[in-house]
Amino acid sequence: MTEVVVTGTLEQALVHAARLLERDPALAVGQLDEILQAAPGHPGALQLLATARSLQGDLPGALDVLAPLARAQPNWAAIHFDLGLALARSGRGQEAIAALRRAVMLKPDLPQAWRVLGDCLMAAGEQEAGDAAYARHVRHSTRDPQLMAAAVALVENRIPEAEQQLRAHLKQVPTDVAAIRMFAEVAARLGRNEDALQLLERCLELAPGFREARRNYALVLHRSNLPEQALAEIERLLSADPGDASCRNLKAAVLCRVGDYEAAIRIYAELVESYPDTPKLWVSYGHALKTAGHLERAVAAYRRSLELEPSFGEVWWSLANLKTFRFGADELAAMCAQLARADLAEGDRLHLEFAVGKALEDAGEYEPSFRHYAQGNAIRRAQLHYSADDTSARVRYIREHYTRDFFAARAGGGSTAPDPIFVVGLPRAGSTLIEQILSSHSQVEGTMELPEIISITRLLRQQGDTDEAMPYHAALAALDADALRALGERYLAHTRIQRKTPAPLFIDKMPNNFMHIGLIQLMLPNAKIIDARRHPLACGFSAFKQHFARGQHFSYDLTDVGRYYRDYVALMAHFDAVLPGCVHRVAYERMVEDTEGEVRRLLDYCGLPFEDACLRFFKNPRPVRTPSSEQVRQPIYREGLDHWRHYMAWLEPLASALGPVLESYPEAPEGE
């Protein structure tokens, strides 16, 4: 050991050791050992010793000092921060969160403690809490009064006030990167992702090393359906800090988005070791495992989450949503006990109502099952701003404007690529079964419900005149052949990351794309479009009892469901008339009754030779990212066709809203 002579007072010796830290941590350790021999247990010396060991890369040695010191000094914020930082760097994320929360409770104006806490929370899947911690970091790291006021407004979710303060500040100081980053956060919270991306790009142009801004940029890219760019930014962050758990968590989420589930699962497996007591992280892990077909491991992950948080409604619903899973009597009792709690959060209650409805349905108790489904739907419907009248108006507009003459005038435009096969229709109509059958063919790759068509409609809406009744459709109608071709090429470029095999064709199974058949036909005229259709009462009730992770706002009221189905039938009948032969329809019941015949007709429409593997679709190991994931891993069974009849006594609002569509199924009523 290096010999160091302690001279002068203890305070002078500590100051000398502190100066040694940055230039020679090993020498500092020697100095501090001498100090601690003279003054055993001195808190200041122990803190410096832990810092010196950290600088040497000796995190276990630093923790050996910090853990007992934090217990001995429960009210010393700086020590709890140092402990949290060392724990985070050691991969002990859950313990780090506890230490950092202690630090900021004791001393709220520790900006770096808030930042590291935000990193740890984001790594643990606690995104809302992580965002709040980052906002507190900004609040406490600035002394500018206007920026402080904006940060406080952001922390308290007073978004218009934060926006006003930031606009005023940036007029005075347009290159303040902290303010630009905060303004991007405001834009993101308002759903203006394009604005957020532009602001963050400006921020990184001014300050390329601004790590927090780059992390925000990667997150907004992910939310904007730009996974390839998001992964590039994440890799840039990880190259500087490979152990950054929050970046690794975001990387796992993006990998799931692009279908690389096994890589995502490996990351989640490492993260749950570091954050073993974080329910949300176990849920994300479970979702990835389920989609990749690891059912038993998924159930185990979900159950671990429930051990940690028994009221976590999303997890109960995730188990119910496996479809082939069955709850035991003790699990049903546990769910009902949670529902009986007066203090249960609304989100948990919503999910539990659906889960209990499914458990009772499986037990054959249909009346109480429907009651719970109805209660869950009522909670969700009250949260939404869905208008069936708006949907009907949009369908009328499309039918009036997308005529034979409209398409004839634009013939020859768009990309000639035949790659995409679009499977459209209503959710729960059998689209996942069609996807699984087609993706079992050697020339077809299954992907997921791709959001790219929705991204293109959003782009067109921004380009359109806001005074127009339907700016997206008006903007599309104004495009020439080259612009339509560019849109088609954009679609192919943005979906390429989803394609993992050399198969020439791929499937986009976003059901709601039936609203955008006009766009698809104009920009990709050689694409195939398959309409998955199922009996309206079976399909409608199946959607009603399904809580969707996102979208499908029509599905939480039986009358809304009936009207939506009716509008869908009318719109598809319109495209059958103006684009004859463009769409191939598959009735679910026919597929069940005559599987081989329907599969042969389906392959003929796609221009594909018959392959036996399409009849053995249930042996296809590909990831399936829909609620039907477990069902399509089994052979077709007829017993499910009429299951909805158990609920017929409560489906009158659905039947009434369907009107003549109910009697004419599977065809459209006369006059449509």
Protein Blocks (a to p, Z undefined) as FASTA:
>chain_A
ZZdddehjfklmmmmmmmmmmmommlmmmmmmmmmmmmghiaklmmmmmmmmmmnopaml
mmmmmmmmmmmmmmlmklmmmmmmmmmmnopamlmmmmmmmmmmmmmmlmklmmmmmmmm
mmnopamlmmmmmmmmmmmmccbfklmmmmmmmmnopaklmmmmmmmmmmmmmmlmklmm
mmmmmmmmnopamlmmmmmmmmmmmmmmlmklmmmmmmmmmmnopaklmmmmmmmmmmmm
mmlmklmmmmmmmmmmnopamlmmmmmmmmmmmmmmbmklmmmmmmmmmmnopamlmmmm
mmmmmmmmmmlmklmmmmmmnomaccdfklmmmmmmmmmpmklcfklmmmmmmmmmmmmm
mnopaklmmmmmmmmmmmmmmmpccdfklmmmmmmmmmmmmcfklmmmmgoiajfbfkba
cdeddehiopmmmmmmmmmpfkbccfbdcfklmmmmmmmmmmpcfkbmblmlmmmmmpcf
klmmmmmmmmmmmmmmmpmbfbfbdcdfbfklmmmmmmmmmmmmmbccddddddfklmmm
mmmmpccfbgjkllmcfklmmmmmmmmmmmmmmmmmmmghkaccddfklmmmmmmlmmmm
mmmmnopacdfklmmmmmpcbdcdbfklmmmmpccdfklmmmmmmmmmmmmmmmmmnmmm
lmmpcbdcehZZ
